Amino acid sequence: MTTMAIERRVLGWTTRQKVALAEKLLASVEDFAGSDIAQAWDIEIGRRTREIEAGEAVGLPAEEVLAQARNTLRETRRLSQARRGRAD
């Protein structure tokens, strides 16, 4: 079965089924990034925490961040669908 055929089949599943598969797939590649990237993120998180605690940086409300993320995701999906339409 081709990747495209699998994708078509999975997209027809219920949301619960898709989420369960996504969780399994993510867990299967959990260590993909390696310890170097994890260490770099730990350093970055520490830096950002210090900036916020020192008043050098200001956080954004969660609602605003989530709205921006949803808009970005929506636009990415739209562009992806448009590209597929051109490729077919």
Buried (B, 14 or more C-beta within 10 A) or exposed (E): EEEEEEEEEEEEEEEEEEEEEEEEEEEEEEEEEEEEEEEEEEEEEEEEEEEEEEEEEEEEEEEEEEEEEEEEEEEEEEEEEEEEEEEE
